[in-house]
Amino acid sequence: MAHLVETMAYTGKTPWHGLGNSLSPNQPLEVWADQAGMNWQIKESDVCFIAGNSGYLGEIHPFSDNKVLYRSDSKEPLSVVSQRYKVVQPGEILEFYRDLTEKSGFELETAGVLKGGRKLWALARTGQSGNLRGVDQTDGYVLLATACDGSMATTAQFTSVRVVCNNTLAIALKDKAASVKVRHNTQFDAQQVKQQLGISVSAWDDYMYQLKALSERKVNARDVTAFLEAVYSDVAEGNRTTVSERALSRSLELFEGRGMGAELVTSKNTAYGLLNAVTEYVDHEQRARNSDYRLDSAWFGKGASTKQKALDQALKLVA
């Protein structure tokens, strides 16, 4: 089976998804571009069609409303988009971090290509870290990702990683931008995005305050049932609500002691433990064709939506 991951690279410990080429720390961006499979460009070409009767080659005509995006190295097509579409190059994703890594203490940890080049991302540790009750560490990251197949805008967002289990979670901040999205009909401006994102110590402190509140909120059996049913309930056609029983049952097991870090005082019988049971299930156990598909879902797809739903439900418990 062909992998969704074209190439990726990482530094430090093997990432939670277990994919990629290992690099020593503090490599220049040029090495990252090579090892992460991002040393190519997205090229553009006219869309054309053949007009004529079947059985012989007809006339070739351009379709001026759209254009084809393709890889400069392999000439493989990536997508068909409108003429208004603004391309974000693989090199621009990495360049976003140049001043952050050289001047602000950030460290690039992973970067790569999904779906043959249709999705691109890089993830850097900000240097910010928090510790709940001295036993449960969470580190701060900034993720920048884009797609050229219409599946997502170019997005920069705060992301956290819980060290004990490598669970990942997009950060929610009150009255601050946790993410900045640039649609592809707008020119991508890296400096403007960084200013809008407002990478700051105060934003991280706000997030850790939320996690602290969750870790101190004790939950009972009724809370647990209501939380998991809310997270795993979907409204199908006809407004009928369905519940993913497998996901609910396994998340309950993870919460009750089988999850990584579930017995820590921060997690045991707390709202924070409920949140981490869901994030662990999505990141590490949810059914997927392979690890590549799970990574795509956990960061950009249905898995990311499920984790956001879990965070929203957890924060209601401490509202």
RODO-857614 format. One record per atom (N, C-alpha, C): x, y, z; residue in one letter. Coordinates in steps of 0.02 Angstrom, whole numbers, plus 50000, padded with zeros to 5 digits. Example, Ala and Ser with C-alpha at 12.3 -4.5 7.8 and 13.67 -1.06 7.14 Angstrom:
506604971650390A 506154977550390A 506604983550390A 506424988850354S 506844994750357S 506455000250394S 
***
This chain:
500424994050000M 500005000050000M 500445006250000M 500295010849956A 500675017049954A 500555021150016A 501075024050044H 501015028150103H 500805035150085H 500435038150132L 500255045250125L 500875049550134L 501345047250176V 501945051250189V 502435050250132V 502575055550096E 503075055250043E 503765054650075E 503935059350118T 504555059250156T 504455063650217T 504795062250272M 504815066850328M 505445065850367M 505605070650410A 506215070350451A 506045072850520A 506455070750569Y 506355072950638Y 507025073250674Y 507035076850729T 507625076950772T 507405075150843T 507865072350881G 507695070250949G 507405063250950G 506945062150998K 506625055551004K 506175054150944K 506075047750929T 505615045950875T 504925048750890T 504615052250842P 503955055150854P 503435049950871P 502865052150899W 502345047550920W 502075043450861W 502115046150800H 501865042450742H 502375037650714H 503005037850739G 503515033050720G 503765033450649G 503705039250617L 503885039950547L 504465044850537L 504885043750485G 505355048850467G 506085047050471G 506515051550443N 507235051050445N 507495054950505N 507935051850545S 508195055050605S 508775059750588S 508745065850616L 509275070750607L 509575072650674L 510215074450675S 510505077250735S 510245084350746S 510255086950807P 509965093550821P 510315099150784P 509945104750777N 510205111050751N 510465110650679N 510135106750638Q 510315106350568Q 510055112550531Q 510425114950480P 510175120650440P 509545118650402P 509155123750382L 508525122350347L 508635118750281L 509215119850250E 509365116450187E 509395108950196E 509675106650253V 509695099450268V 508985096850281V 508605100750318W 507905098950331W 507525098150265W 507625102750219A 507265102550155A 507425096050118A 508055094050120D 508275087950085D 507995081650119D 508075081150185Q 507885075150221Q 507135074450232Q 506785080150232A 506055079950240A 505695079450174A 506075079050118G 505765078450053G 505405084750031G 505685090650049M 505365096950034M 505805101349989M 506295098349955N 506755102049912N 506525102049840N 505905103849829W 505615104449762W 505115110249764W 504865112049706Q 504395117549701Q 503735115349670Q 503205119149685I 502565118049654I 502535122449591I 502465119349534K 502425122949470K 501705123349446K 501575127949400E 500905128949373E 500905127949297E 500345125449272S 500265124549200S 499535125649181S 499415127249118D 498725128049094D 498345121449096D 497705121849105V 497265116049096V 497055115849023V 497125110148992C 496935109348922C 496475103448913C 496095103448859F 495665097848843F 495695096548768F 495515090448749I 495535088448679I 494825088448651I 494715092248599A 494055092548566A 494095088948500A 493655084148490G 493655080448427G 493255074048434G 493155070648379N 492785064348380N 493225058848410N 492895053948438S 493275048248465S 493595044448408S 494175041648422G 494515037648371G 495115041048340G 495175047648350Y 495775051048326Y 495915057048371Y 496535059348369L 496735064948410L 496435071448384L 496045074848426G 495735081048407G 496165086948423G 495845092848423E 496205098948437E 496275100048512E 496845102748532I 496975104248602I 496795111548616I 496365112448667H 496145119148685H 496295120548759H 496475126648776P 496575128348847P 495915129948881P 495895128648947F 495325130748988F 495595135949036F 495475142149021S 495835147649054S 495625148949126S 495055146149148D 494825147449216D 495235143949269D 495545138249251N 495905134149300N 496635133149279N 497025130549327K 497715128749313K 497885122349350K 498395118849326V 498635112649358V 499255114249399V 499275111649460L 499875112049502L 500225105349498L 500905105549490Y 501275099249486Y 501955100149518Y 502275094549534R 502935094549566R 503485095849515R 503965100049534S 504515101549489S 504995095649479S 505035091249529D 505525085749525D 505245079749487D 504655077549504S 504375071549473S 503875072949418S 503665079349412K 503155081449364K 502475078249379K 502395075449439E 501755072449459E 501245077949472E 500625077149447P 500115082249460P 499895082049533P 499725087949559L 499505088449629L 498775090249634L 498545095049593S 497835096949595S 497685101649538S 497035102749527V 496795107749480V 496445113149522V 496655119349514V 496405124849555V 496215130749509V 495895135749539S 495715141649500S 496335146049489S 496265150649442Q 496825155249427Q 496965159849486Q 496495160749531R 496585165149589R 496995161849645R 497125155349638Y 497455151549690Y 498185153849699Y 498375155449762K 499055157449778K 499425151449808K 499965149549776V 500365143749797V 500805145549857V 500845141049905V 501335141449959V 501835135849948V 502465137649936Q 502975132849918Q 503225128849979Q 503475122749967P 503765118850023P 504305122750060P 504725126350023G 505255130350054G 504995135750099G 504405138550084E 504105143750125E 503895141050193E 503685134750195I 503485131750259I 504085131450306I 504665129450280L 505265129150321L 505535136050337L 505535140550288E 505795147350299E 505405151050353E 504785149250364F 504385152250417F 504735151950484F 505145146650494Y 505465145450558Y 506185148250562Y 506445151150508R 507145153050509R 507315157950565R 506955163550569D 507115168250622D 506915165650691D 506405161350693L 506195158450758L 506725153750785L 507045149950741T 507565145350764T 508235148850776T 508385154050735E 509035157350741E 509045162750794E 508465165650811K 508455171350857K 508015170450918K 507515166050915S 507015165750968S 507025159251008S 507515154950996G 507585148951036G 507125143151017G 506785143650959F 506375138050936F 506835132550909F 506575126450909E 506945120850881E 506495116750836E 506665116350773L 506275112350726L 506325104950745L 505765101550751E 505775094650774E 505535089650721E 505075091750678T 504845087250626T 504565091250568T 504645088550507A 504375091650447A 504275086250395A 503815087350350G 503705082150301G 503165083650250G 503025078650209V 502575079150152V 502075073450156V 501445075150149L 500905070150147L 500595069950078L 500295064250062K 499915063450000K 500305065549938K 500935063549936G 501335064749876G 501505072049863G 501405076349913G 501555083349905G 500945087849911G 500365084749918R 499755088749923R 499695092249991R 500025089450042K 500035092550108K 500745093050132K 500915098650164L 501595100050187L 501555102850257L 502025101050300W 502015103850368W 502715104050398W 502785108150451A 503375108150493A 503145109950564A 503475106950613L 503295107750683L 503925109550723L 503885114950762A 504465117150801A 504265118050873A 504725115950917R 504625117050989R 504785124251005R 504345127351044T 504425134551060T 504925135751116T 505075130651156G 505485131551215G 505065132651277G 504405133451268Q 503955134251324Q 503735127451350Q 503695126851416S 503525120451446S 503175121751513S 502735117151531G 502395117751594G 502375110951629G 502325111051695N 502325104951734N 501765105051785N 501305100351779L 500745099951825L 500935095751886L 500905098751944R 501045095352008R 501745092052009R 502185094551966G 502875092051967G 502975085351935G 502445082351904V 502505075551878V 502265074851806V 501955080051779D 501615079251715D 501795085151669D 502295084051625Q 502565089451584Q 502215089951516Q 502085096151495T 501805097651429T 502255102851396T 502435101651332D 502865106251295D 502465109751241D 502665115951226G 502325119851176G 502655119551107G 502255119451056Y 502495119150987Y 502095123950943Y 502385125550886V 502005129050833V 502035124750770V 501445123250744L 501375119250683L 501165123750626L 501515123350569L 501315126850508L 501195121550455L 500605121850425A 500425116850374A 500035120150318A 500085117250260T 499705119650202T 499525113750158T 499065114950112A 498875109850063A 498745113249997A 498855109449943C 498725112249877C 498185108349841C 497775104549880D 497235100649850D 496545103049873D 496525109049904G 495885111849925G 495635109249991G 496035105050026S 495795102050088S 495895106450149S 496325111450146M 496425115850203M 496775122250181M 496655127550220A 497025133750211A 497715133050241A 498175137550225T 498825137650259T 498685139650332T 498895135350379T 498705136250449T 499315135950494T 499375141050536A 499885141050589A 499505140550655A 499705135850698Q 499345134950760Q 499795132750817Q 499615134750877F 499935132150937F 499715124950947F 500185120650965T 500055113650979T 500445111651041T 500145107451082S 500495105051141S 500615097551136S 501145095251168V 501295088051172V 501405086251245V 501005081651269R 501085079051338R 501655073851337R 502175075151374V 502795071251368V 502695063851386V 502315062451439V 502255055651464V 501945050851412V 501545053551366C 501195049151319C 501245051551247C 501565057351235N 501615060151168N 500935061851137N 500425062951178N 499785065051152N 499845072251126N 499525073651069T 499555080251040T 498865083551044T 498865090251054L 498235093851060L 498335100951037L 497895103250993A 497895110350973A 497695114551033A 498045119951045I 497945124051104I 497355128751094I 496925129151144A 496375133951144A 496525139451192A 496475145651169L 496635151351210L 496045156151213L 495895158651272K 495355163351280K 495565170151253K 495155172951207D 495255179651181D 495925180651146D 496245175151125K 496875175651088K 496845170851029K 497235172250977A 497235167850918A 497645161650932A 497315155850936A 497675149550943A 497905147050875A 497595149750821S 497805147850754S 497665153750707S 498045153950653V 497945158950601V 497885155250535V 497355156550497K 497245153150434K 497275158250377K 497645156550325V 497715160750266V 497435156850207V 496875159250181R 496565155850124R 497005156650062R 496925152050016H 497375151849958H 497205156949904H 496695161049915N 496585166749870N 496925173049896N 497325172149950T 497695177649982T 498425175849984T 498855180749973Q 499575179549975Q 499795177950046Q 500195172650054F 500455170750119F 501015175350140F 500955178550198D 501455183150225D 501675180350292D 502275177250295A 502505173850354A 502545178450415A 502825184450406Q 502905188950462Q 502235191250490Q 501765192450446Q 501105194550468Q 500755188950507Q 500845182850484V 500545177050519V 500835176450589V 501495177250595K 501815176650661K 501565182250708K 501465188150681Q 501205193650722Q 500495192250744Q 500085189550699Q 499395187950717Q 499355182350767Q 499795177450759L 499795171850806L 500005174050875L 500425179150879G 500615181950943G 500975176950988G 501515174050961I 501895169150999I 502175172551062I 501905170751119S 502095174351180S 502065169851241S 502405172051293V 502415168451357V 501725168651389V 501385174351384S 500735175051417S 500215170251388S 500245169151321A 499785164551290A 499885157451316A 500515155451323W 500665148751350W 500445148251422W 500545153351461D 500335153351532D 499585152451538D 499205155651493D 498485154951494D 498285147651482D 498615144451434Y 498465137551418Y 498625132851476Y 499205133851507M 499395129651563M 498915130651622M 498645136651629Y 498145137951681Y 497525133651668Y 497325133051605Q 496755128851588Q 496895121551605Q 497485119051587L 497655112151602L 497675110951678L 497935115751715K 497955115151788K 497245114551816K 496785118651791A 496095118351814A 495785111551799A 495935108851739L 495675102151721L 495965096751766L 496605097351783S 496935092351825S 496675092351897S 496365097851917E 496115098451986E 495365097051990E 495035096251933R 494315095051932R 494175087551936R 493955085151994K 493785078152002K 493135076651966K 493085070651938V 492485068651902V 492195062251932V 491535061551928N 491205055451951N 490955051451891N 490645045751904A 490435041351851A 489945044751803A 489515048951830R 489035052551787R 489405057451740R 489895060951767D 490295065551726D 490635061851669D 490935056051685V 491305052151636V 490845049951579V 490275047151597T 489805044751546T 489565050451501T 489375056051531A 489125061751493A 489675064551447A 490285064851471F 490845067451432F 490965063051371F 491055056651380L 491215052151325L 490645051751275L 490025051751298E 489465051551251E 489435057951210E 489595063651241A 489585070051204A 490135070151152A 490725067451168V 491295067551122V 491175062951063V 490905057051076Y 490855051951024Y 490165051350993Y 489735056251004S 489075056250973S 489095060250908S 488795057550857D 488745060850792D 488015061050771D 487805066550743V 487125067150717V 487125065050644V 486795059550630A 486775056950562A 486185059950524A 486085057650462E 485525060150423E 484875058450459E 484395063050454G 483765062050489G 483805064150562G 484355067850579N 484455070350648N 484475064750699N 484695058850679R 484755053250725R 485465053150752R 485525052750818T 486175052850851T 486455045750857T 487075044850835T 487415038450842T 488035039350885T 488235034150921V 488815034350964V 489315028950943V 489955030850937S 490465026050921S 490625021950983S 490335016050988E 490405011951048E 491115009651059E 491465007951005R 492155005551012R 492595011151041R 492535017151012A 492935022751035A 492775024451107A 492135024451124L 491925026151192L 492195020951242L 492115014551225S 492325009251270S 493085009351281S 493465010251227R 494195010151234R 494445016351271R 494135022151258S 494335028251294S 494185027551368S 493635024151385L 493475022951456L 494015018651488L 494235013451453E 494775009251479E 495415013151490E 495585017451442L 496185021651449L 496125026251509L 495545029151519F 495425033651576F 495475029951642F 495235023751644E 495195019951707E 495855016651726E 496395018051689G 497045015651711G 497485012551659G 497215011251600R 497625007951548R 497985012951503R 497835019251510G 498165024351469G 498845026251496G 499275028951453M 499935031351474M 499855037451519M 500105036951579G 500045042451626G 499365042951660G 498945037851651A 498265038051679A 498255037751755A 498785034951785E 498815034251858E 499145040151891E 499395045051852L 499675050951883L 499135054851919L 499325058351972V 498835062052011V 498475067251970V 498785069751917T 498465074651874T 497905071751831T 497925065251819S 497455061951774S 496935057651809S 497125054451863K 496695049451895K 496045052851920K 495485050851890N 494825053351910N 494755060851902N 495085063651849T 495035070851837T 494805072251766T 494595078451755A 494405080651687A 494995080251640A 495595081551665Y 496205081151625Y 496325073951603Y 496185069251646G 496245062251628G 495755060251573G 495145062951576L 494655061551523L 494905064251456L 495155070451456L 495415073451395L 495975069251365L 496435067051408N 497005063151383N 496815056151361N 496285053351388A 496045046851364A 495825047351291A 495485052851275V 495255053851205V 495855055251160V 496305059751181T 496875061351138T 497325055351126T 497405051151177E 497815045051168E 497475040351118E 496825039551125Y 496465035151079Y 496535037551007Y 496435044050996V 496475046850928V 497185046350900V 497675048250940D 498365048450915D 498675041550905D 498505036850948H 498875030450950H 498465024250933H 497805024450939E 497425018250934E 496845018350884E 496615024150865Q 496035024350821Q 496185020750756Q 495705017050732R 495805012950672R 496005017350612R 496515015150577A 496755018750518A 497105013650473A 497165015350409R 497505010650363R 498225009450384R 498555014750408N 499235014150434N 499395020450474N 500005020950499S 500195026750540S 500155033250502S 500265033050436D 500235039050396D 499525042050397D 499025037850387Y 498335040150389Y 498155042750458Y 498405039350510R 498255041550578R 498545048450592R 499155049650568L 499465056250576L 499055061650540L 498855060350480D 498455065150442D 497805066750478D 497485061650504S 496855062650540S 496955066450606S 497475064550644A 497585067450710A 497765074850707A 498105076950653W 498305083950647W 497815088150606W 497535085150553F 497165089150505F 496445086850493F 496265080850513G 495625078150493G 495145076750550G 494795071150544K 494275069450592K 494545068650662K 495155065950668G 495445065150734G 495565071850769G 495795076750731A 495895083450759A 495235086350783A 494705085250745S 494045087750765S 493805084350829S 493935077750835T 493735074150895T 494105076750956T 494755078150949K 495145080751005K 494905087651025K 494735091750976Q 494465098450992Q 493805097951028Q 493395093251007K 492755092051040K 492865089951113K 493365085651124A 493525083451192A 493755089251235A 494175093551207L 494415099351245L 493835103951262L 493395105151215D 492805109451228D 492385106551284D 492265099951282Q 491865096751335Q 492215096951402Q 492885096051402A 493255096151465A 493225103151497A 493295108351455L 493285115151482L 492595116951510L 492065113751485K 491395114951513K 491355112451585K 491765107451602L 491755104751670L 492075109551720L 492475114251696V 492795118951742V 492545126151731V 492035126851689A 491765133551675A 491405136451736A 
***
